[in-house]
Amino acid sequence: MSETVTKKYLELSQDDGSAHKFYEVCVDGCEMSIRYGRIGTDGTKSSKTLDSEEKAQKEADKKVKAKEKKGYAEAVQGVRKKRSITRRTITSRPATTKKKAPILWKFNSGADAFGIFVDEENCWVGNERGNIYKLNHEGEVQRQFKLGDGVKSIVSDADWLYAGCDDGKVYDLTGKTPRVAYDIEEGVDIYWVDIYDGLLGVSDSDGNVLISNYEDEGISKYKSKGTSGWMIRCDEERVYHGHSAGVTVYDGWEDPEKMSDDDVWDCKTNGAVLFGYQDEELLYVGTGNNVVQAISKQGGKIEQNYRCDASVFSCASSQGGEYIFAGDNCSSVYCFNKGGERLWKLATNCGSAYSMQYLNEKLYIVTTTGAMACIDASETAIKEAQAGTFKEAKSIKAPKDVKIATSTEMEITRNVEEGVVVKCTKKGAKLRVSVVSDGYDKSWNVQFPQNLRQDGAMYVVEQVKESASGGFYRAYGDIKKLEE
């Protein structure tokens, strides 16, 4: 072993939210080793033996220079800390009812599950180990991803589907490889995210609301009267923030330039808001004081109360609010009619529901045991369950983990017919992407992953779609680098 050991430690020194990585190079005689990853972790290690100590040092210097070009700077290890992470936690207790919900199937993801999204074609679940599974409506795995950190939420925005994660990134799930669509600023302890027409809303542990535009540029920050804001919901007009003191609403979502610090209304709820769901006219908020409250979006008036027997950690509604559903911290789910009458309460037998969604007479929940369960919420099935006659749920195990997705990897193509050609160009200090293919407005920017942008590079995107409000395009699906 050589007596001389040289080591250089770097961290990404940008202030745009991505300053959470380290890169370390060590030369010990003819051996060069590297270690890299997210600050606060041990990272990934590899080593290489060169023909001489001189060649090992030369190779190390080359790697350091490459990282410095990307914005890394020499740092002191341990000065920066791992991003603060707070997860929703339930001390899940056994159900107080012996009547079991008629679960059709139960998929076991392997860890506490927070993220859920269901549409006519698929069911999605994401857990705190970073695993995301795409299931069909029989609970069978169609696809899976593994991200670098726990999944906080899965949200849809028109045709796009996103996963907000504990590493501060929001991933676009529309392609074969998850892409980083947004990178939330360092130091934010993220609680929940929502997206509307490319605009990202984030709630954090301090009761703040942060808003970023489709170019991942922070444009607004607000402080609500409470803390611990697990609920954030966005629509075409407003941002709705549920926190420890109630619900606060901010206006001007359509035109960020007109946003001010004056909230539209505050609604004091019966207890801290633990979760929130919305339809066109109403917000449904579950509270720590055992109640779901329906609040009008116009004016902030409490229209109805739906009383449960324990703290409400999740809620949902059918279209038009005909039925309201809730999940408490005692492994039970409830159904109410619009007028507030409790229709049923049943035990999940698979933990307490962190989140839920209703579709086509079925209630989908993700739970403290890591399960995604499909409950038959039809009138016939519920009556049979209350009578104690229903079939045993089909139980499905998760497949083996896949490797962590690398969001920067791209296939190379020379075929411009595979999709829409876009180009990255430096405009002032910013890298912007615009469409090259015919039939598009060349003056519009394209919402495109920041960490894939290289000045002068061209890409082939599966689809490019106009935003709902107009004025910019959005990349959809697979992205390949175009090589001439």
Secondary structure, 3 states (H helix, E strand, C coil): CCCCEEEEEEEECCCCCCCCEEEEEEEECCEEEEEEEECCCCCEEEEEECCCHHHHHHHHHHHHHHHHHCCEEECCCCCCCCCCCCCCCCCCCCCCCCCECCEEEEEECCCCEEEEEECCCCEEEEECCCEEEEECCCCCEEEEEECCCCEEEEEEECCEEEEEECCCEEEECCCCCCEEEEECCCCCCEEEEEEECCEEEEEECCCEEEEECCCCCEEEEEECCCCCCCEEEECCCEEEEEECCEEEEEECCCCHHHCCCCCCEEECCCCCEEEEEECCCEEEEEECCCEEEEEECCCCCEEEEEECCCCEEEEEECHHHCEEEEEECCCEEEEEECCCCEEEEEECCCCCEEEEEEECCEEEEEECCCEEEEEECCHHHHHHHHCCCCCCCEEEECCCCCCCCCCCCCEEECCHHHCEEEEEEEECCEEEEEECCCCCCCCCEEECCHHHCCCCCEEEEEEEEECCCCCEEEEEEEEEEECC
